[in-house]
Amino acid sequence: MKCLICGNSRFDCIHNGTRDIPEIDVIRCTECGMVQLDNNKYNTEQDYSKGGMLKKSYSITTDKTENKEWKTWLLETEQDDNRRYKTLKHICAGKSVLEFGCGNGGFLRKIKNVASNVAGIELMEEAREYITKSDGIKVYQAIDAIEKNYDVVCMFMVIEHLNNPDEVLKKIHKILNPDGIFICETPNANDALISKYECRAFENFTYWSKHVILFNSNTLERIITRNGFKTRLNTQIQRYSLSNHLYWLAKGKAGGHMKWSEFNGNDLNYFYASELVKLKIADTLWYIGDKSDSSIMEQENYGERN
């Protein structure tokens, strides 16, 4: 096996097993620090299309994803949808916007108020049908079905699920207009709960078979720029509050931002988040890139992993 980013074949095993598949190990490249699974055979498009990730991620206990109320799912993602909308509305105003992996369509519902037109790509069959029927938003099953170019392509919490991100990034580059913008959000492999606090309970929770790759700021920029993009902004954000971290450290469980809300003062969270971003150990990576001439794409590409 070679590192997806640098081609190195030497890895350190940093975690035995994932939360759902004990046979999968989590490994880190000794050269560039890329974190990935030692195999991705459990990460299939069929599982996503049938709602498998939704069941696992949102703790659905029934066999049918439709038994989870859509309004509940929308409420669970509303905070992130609002944050993304507020951050990106000036970029997307008057532009055509495509969201790759649009989930329940929460962001698209909001950004369509300022964009010239919006569309999504989503593997989950129920989501495609629901968004199209309820909101009149076109949602494609795959990027190969796209028949037009877009001004902005967004990818929120998706790239870590891709077995071959280089292939997808090349296709995104192709469907962007010449002055197009690509926006990517993904978990940080160097999250403070892992890299600073060494919280074993969080490691056991965050490593799972659907997160086949975890980037840091450097490896994310490296894979995006080699596929034809020029960096406009490469930074981090902290989505979860200090109370969330305290709860993980004290109880070994998620949900502290709701259970210990007395620690959710705006000033306290702002300064805590600012320090994490400064140290590059916030929980989320945030990248904005401009489309560059495809002729300058780097040839450094190690393709799909076996």
C-alpha positions in Angstrom: 0.0 0.0 0.0 1.2 3.5 -0.8 0.2 6.8 0.8 -2.5 8.6 -1.3 -0.7 11.9 -0.9 3.1 11.3 -1.2 3.4 7.6 -2.4 5.4 6.6 0.7 4.9 2.9 1.7 5.8 3.2 5.3 3.1 3.7 7.9 2.5 3.7 11.7 -0.6 2.0 13.0 -2.3 4.6 15.2 -5.5 2.7 16.1 -6.5 -0.9 16.0 -9.9 -1.3 14.5 -12.7 1.2 13.8 -15.8 1.7 15.7 -17.8 -0.6 13.4 -15.2 -2.9 11.8 -12.6 -4.4 14.2 -10.5 -5.8 11.3 -9.7 -2.4 9.9 -6.7 -0.5 11.3 -6.0 3.2 11.1 -2.6 4.1 9.8 -0.6 7.3 9.4 2.1 8.0 6.7 5.5 8.4 8.2 6.4 11.1 5.6 3.4 13.4 5.2 1.2 12.5 8.1 -1.8 11.4 6.0 -4.2 9.3 8.0 -6.1 6.5 6.2 -7.6 3.1 6.7 -5.5 0.1 5.7 -8.4 -1.0 3.4 -11.6 0.5 2.1 -13.5 -2.5 1.0 -16.4 -1.8 3.4 -16.9 1.7 1.9 -19.2 1.1 -1.0 -21.5 3.3 -3.0 -24.3 0.8 -2.6 -24.3 1.3 1.2 -24.5 5.1 0.7 -27.3 4.8 -1.8 -29.5 2.7 0.5 -28.9 5.1 3.4 -26.4 3.0 5.2 -24.2 5.9 6.3 -27.3 7.8 7.6 -28.3 4.8 9.7 -24.8 4.5 11.2 -24.1 8.2 11.6 -27.4 9.2 13.1 -28.0 6.0 15.1 -31.1 4.9 13.3 -32.4 1.7 14.9 -34.8 0.6 12.2 -34.1 -1.0 8.8 -35.8 1.8 6.9 -34.3 5.3 6.7 -37.7 6.8 6.1 -38.6 6.0 9.7 -36.3 8.9 10.7 -38.2 12.1 10.4 -36.7 14.4 7.8 -37.5 17.4 10.0 -35.3 15.8 12.7 -32.4 15.3 10.3 -32.8 18.9 9.1 -32.8 20.2 12.7 -29.6 18.2 13.4 -27.7 19.9 10.5 -29.3 23.3 10.8 -26.4 24.9 12.7 -23.9 23.8 10.1 -26.2 24.8 7.3 -26.6 28.3 8.7 -22.9 28.7 9.4 -22.0 27.7 5.8 -24.7 29.9 4.4 -23.5 33.0 6.3 -19.9 32.3 5.3 -20.6 31.7 1.7 -23.5 33.8 0.7 -21.3 36.6 -0.7 -19.3 34.1 -2.8 -22.5 32.4 -4.1 -24.6 35.5 -4.7 -25.8 35.5 -8.4 -23.7 32.3 -9.1 -24.7 28.8 -10.1 -23.9 26.5 -7.2 -23.5 22.7 -7.1 -23.1 20.8 -3.8 -21.4 17.4 -4.1 -22.9 15.1 -1.4 -25.8 17.4 -0.5 -27.3 15.0 2.1 -30.7 16.4 3.2 -30.3 19.5 1.1 -30.3 21.9 4.0 -27.5 24.1 2.6 -29.0 24.2 -0.9 -32.4 25.3 0.5 -30.7 28.3 2.1 -28.2 29.3 -0.6 -30.8 29.2 -3.4 -32.1 32.4 -2.0 -29.0 34.3 -3.2 -27.7 32.0 -6.0 -28.8 32.2 -9.6 -29.5 28.4 -9.5 -28.6 25.4 -7.4 -28.2 21.7 -7.8 -26.9 18.7 -5.8 -25.2 15.4 -6.1 -26.3 12.7 -3.7 -26.0 8.9 -3.7 -28.9 8.3 -1.2 -32.0 7.6 -3.2 -34.5 8.8 -0.6 -32.6 12.1 -0.3 -32.7 12.8 -4.0 -36.4 12.1 -4.2 -37.2 14.1 -1.1 -35.2 17.2 -2.1 -36.5 17.2 -5.7 -40.1 16.8 -4.6 -40.2 19.2 -1.6 -37.9 21.9 -2.9 -37.8 21.5 -6.7 -34.0 21.3 -6.6 -32.3 19.1 -9.2 -30.3 16.4 -7.5 -28.1 14.0 -9.6 -26.9 10.6 -8.6 -23.4 11.0 -9.9 -21.1 13.7 -11.1 -20.9 12.0 -14.5 -24.5 12.9 -15.0 -23.8 16.7 -14.9 -24.5 18.3 -18.2 -23.5 21.9 -17.5 -20.8 23.9 -15.8 -21.1 25.7 -12.4 -19.5 28.8 -10.8 -19.2 27.2 -7.4 -18.9 23.6 -6.2 -19.1 22.9 -2.5 -18.2 19.6 -0.7 -19.0 19.6 3.0 -17.8 16.6 5.0 -17.6 14.4 2.0 -13.9 14.1 0.8 -13.1 11.9 3.8 -15.6 9.3 2.4 -14.1 9.0 -1.1 -12.0 6.0 -2.0 -10.5 7.9 -4.9 -10.6 11.7 -4.2 -8.2 12.5 -7.0 -10.6 11.2 -9.6 -13.5 13.2 -8.1 -11.5 16.4 -7.8 -10.5 16.2 -11.5 -14.1 15.9 -12.4 -15.1 18.9 -10.2 -12.3 20.9 -11.9 -13.8 19.9 -15.3 -17.3 21.1 -14.6 -16.3 24.4 -13.0 -16.5 27.5 -15.2 -13.1 29.1 -15.9 -13.3 31.5 -12.9 -14.9 28.8 -10.8 -14.5 28.3 -7.0 -14.2 25.1 -5.1 -15.1 24.9 -1.4 -14.2 21.9 0.8 -14.9 21.2 4.5 -13.6 18.0 6.2 -12.6 16.7 9.7 -9.1 17.5 10.9 -6.9 14.5 11.4 -5.1 16.6 14.0 -8.2 17.4 16.1 -7.2 18.5 19.6 -9.0 15.6 21.2 -6.6 13.3 19.3 -3.4 15.2 18.9 -3.3 17.2 22.1 -5.6 15.5 24.7 -5.1 11.9 23.4 -8.7 11.1 24.3 -9.1 7.4 23.6 -12.9 7.4 23.8 -13.0 10.0 21.0 -10.5 8.0 18.9 -12.8 5.0 19.3 -15.7 7.1 18.2 -14.2 9.1 15.3 -12.4 6.3 13.5 -14.9 4.3 11.4 -15.1 2.5 8.1 -16.7 5.4 6.3 -13.9 7.8 7.1 -11.4 6.2 4.7 -9.1 9.3 4.7 -8.5 12.0 7.3 -6.5 15.1 6.2 -4.6 17.8 8.0 -4.3 21.3 6.5 -1.2 20.4 4.6 -2.3 17.2 3.0 -5.7 18.6 2.1 -4.1 21.5 0.3 -1.7 19.2 -1.4 -4.3 16.9 -2.9 -6.6 19.8 -4.0 -3.9 21.9 -5.7 -2.4 19.0 -7.6 -5.8 18.6 -9.2 -5.8 22.1 -10.7 -6.8 24.5 -8.0 -5.1 27.6 -6.6 -5.5 28.2 -2.9 -7.5 31.2 -1.9 -8.0 30.2 1.8 -6.7 27.3 3.8 -7.7 27.5 7.4 -9.6 25.7 10.2 -12.7 26.2 12.2 -13.9 24.8 15.5 -17.5 23.5 15.2 -17.8 22.1 18.7 -17.6 24.1 21.9 -15.3 23.8 25.0 -18.1 22.0 26.8 -18.0 19.3 24.2 -14.3 18.7 24.8 -14.7 18.8 28.5 -17.4 16.2 28.4 -15.4 13.9 26.1 -12.5 14.1 28.6 -14.6 13.7 31.7 -17.3 11.2 30.5 -15.8 9.8 27.3 -19.0 10.6 25.4 -20.3 13.0 22.8 -23.0 15.6 23.4 -21.3 17.8 26.0 -22.3 21.0 24.1 -25.9 20.1 25.0 -25.5 18.5 28.4 -23.0 21.0 29.8 -24.4 24.1 28.2 -23.4 26.3 31.2 -19.9 26.3 29.6 -21.2 27.6 26.3 -20.5 31.3 26.8 -19.7 33.1 23.6 -16.5 34.8 24.8 -15.2 31.6 26.3 -15.9 29.5 23.2 -14.5 32.2 20.9 -11.1 32.4 22.6 -10.9 28.6 23.0 -11.7 28.1 19.3 -9.2 30.8 18.3 -6.4 29.1 20.1 -7.2 25.7 18.6 -7.2 27.3 15.1 -3.9 29.1 15.8 -2.4 25.7 16.8 -3.9 24.0 13.8 -5.7 21.5 16.0 -9.3 22.6 15.5 -11.9 20.0 14.6 -12.6 21.0 11.0 -10.5 22.0 7.9 -11.9 24.8 5.6 -10.5 25.3 2.1 -11.4 27.6 -0.7 -9.7 27.3 -4.1 -9.9 28.9 -7.5 -9.9 26.9 -10.7 -6.5 27.1 -12.4 -5.5 26.2 -15.9 -5.7 22.4 -16.2 -2.4 22.3 -18.0 -0.6 23.2 -14.8 -2.0 20.2 -12.8 0.7 18.3 -11.0 1.4 14.8 -12.1 1.8 13.6 -8.5 -1.1 11.2 -8.2 -1.0 7.9 -6.6 -4.5 6.9 -7.5 -7.0 4.6 -5.8 -5.7 2.5 -2.9 -5.9 -1.3 -2.9 
